[in-house]
Amino acid sequence: IGAVGLYIHAPHNRAEICYDLHKDYWRQGIMATAIEKVMEFAFDKIDLDRIEAVTVKENIPSMAILKKMGYQYEGTLKNYRQYEGKAHDIEMFGITPTLFKSHLKKSQKDALTV
């Protein structure tokens, strides 16, 4: 139904997270859960310093899930990626272990107040 993966840049102790989910499964919390588990593994087991994600600005759902998961917007990369024969601007997001722990605490607190 979908996939989540990390492209690890070992010399810099960071990774880029990539994900895709079949549209029949959108808006069910599946991708948020999968991303959170991959992030836990990346920070707790691999001990990465950072995870980053990029998306085209037109992909509003992708940016929404990144923000929901605690990623911070870091800027626009001009003409960064080729798609359908054209260069596209990319929105860059990133998260550190400290930001992720803060996100988890907030998520747990929000779950208790519902």
C-alpha positions in Angstrom: 0.0 0.0 0.0 3.0 2.3 0.4 6.6 2.7 1.6 8.8 4.8 3.9 12.5 4.8 3.5 15.7 6.6 4.5 18.5 7.6 2.2 21.4 7.7 4.7 24.3 10.1 4.1 26.7 8.3 6.5 29.6 10.8 6.3 27.3 13.6 7.5 25.3 11.4 10.0 22.0 12.5 8.4 19.3 11.0 6.2 16.6 12.0 3.7 13.2 10.5 4.4 11.0 9.5 1.5 7.5 8.1 1.5 4.6 7.2 -0.7 1.1 5.9 0.0 -1.6 4.7 -2.4 -4.4 7.3 -2.5 -6.9 4.7 -1.3 -5.2 4.8 2.1 -4.8 8.6 2.4 -6.1 10.4 5.5 -6.2 7.3 7.8 -3.1 8.1 9.9 -1.1 5.2 8.3 1.7 7.4 6.9 2.1 9.4 10.1 2.5 6.2 12.1 4.9 4.7 9.6 7.0 7.9 9.5 7.1 8.1 13.3 8.4 4.5 13.5 11.1 5.1 10.9 12.1 8.3 12.7 12.3 6.5 16.1 14.6 3.9 14.5 16.7 6.6 12.8 17.3 8.6 16.0 17.3 5.8 18.6 19.1 2.9 16.8 21.2 4.6 14.0 21.8 7.7 16.2 21.4 10.2 13.3 21.9 13.9 13.9 19.2 15.0 11.4 16.5 13.8 9.0 15.5 16.0 6.1 12.7 15.8 3.6 12.0 17.7 0.4 8.7 18.1 -1.5 7.4 20.3 -4.3 5.4 23.2 -3.0 2.3 22.0 -4.8 2.2 18.8 -2.6 0.3 20.4 0.3 -0.6 17.0 1.9 3.1 16.1 2.1 4.0 19.4 3.7 1.2 19.0 6.2 2.3 15.6 7.3 5.9 16.8 7.7 4.7 19.7 9.9 2.5 17.3 11.9 5.5 15.1 12.5 7.5 18.0 13.9 9.6 18.9 10.9 10.5 22.5 10.5 10.4 24.4 7.2 14.0 25.4 6.3 13.6 27.1 2.9 13.1 26.7 -0.8 15.7 25.1 -3.1 15.3 26.7 -6.6 15.2 24.5 -9.6 16.3 21.6 -7.4 14.6 18.6 -9.0 13.6 17.6 -12.6 10.1 16.4 -13.0 8.3 15.9 -16.4 11.1 17.6 -18.2 11.0 20.8 -16.1 13.1 22.0 -13.1 10.9 22.5 -10.0 11.5 24.4 -6.8 11.6 22.2 -3.7 10.6 22.9 -0.1 13.1 21.7 2.4 12.1 20.5 5.9 14.3 19.1 8.7 14.2 17.6 12.1 16.8 16.8 14.8 16.6 14.3 17.7 15.8 17.2 20.1 12.9 18.4 17.9 11.6 14.9 17.5 11.6 14.2 21.3 9.7 17.5 21.7 7.2 16.3 19.0 6.7 13.0 20.8 6.1 14.7 24.2 3.5 17.0 22.6 1.8 14.1 20.8 1.6 12.1 24.0 0.2 15.1 25.9 -2.4 15.8 23.1 -3.4 12.1 23.1 -4.1 12.3 26.9 -6.2 15.4 26.6 -8.6 14.1 23.9 
